[in-house]
C-alpha cells in the first residue's frame, strides 16, 4: 500500500475543514493554536503513518495550502510492470530504501 505525507501551509490555512471531510484516513485535525490571521489551521496528526498520499485533501483545499508527498516503491531501479511511471521532480532526493518521493501540489 502506498504511503504519503501531507505538508500544510498553516499561515495560509483558514480552517474551513474541507480537507478533513475529504480525508479517507481521518489524519487531519484542527490545531489548538491560531495562525497569524486568527484562524485555527488544519494540521496532520498521523502517528501511525496511515496517510496514503491520495491527495484528496489537496484537491478540495480552496486556498492551495496543502502539498502531498507520496512514496512510490521501486524495486532495483525499475518501474513496476503494468503501472504508469510517475514523474519525479528534479530536486527529489532518493532514500536508501529506494523510495521515490512524488510531489502532488494542487493549488
Buried (B, 14 or more C-beta within 10 A) or exposed (E): EEBBBBBBBBEBBBBBBBBBEBBEBEBBBBBEEEBEEEBBBBBBEBEEEBBBBBBBBBBBBEEEBBBBBBBBEBEEEEEEEEEEEEEBEEEEEEEEEEBBBBBBEBE
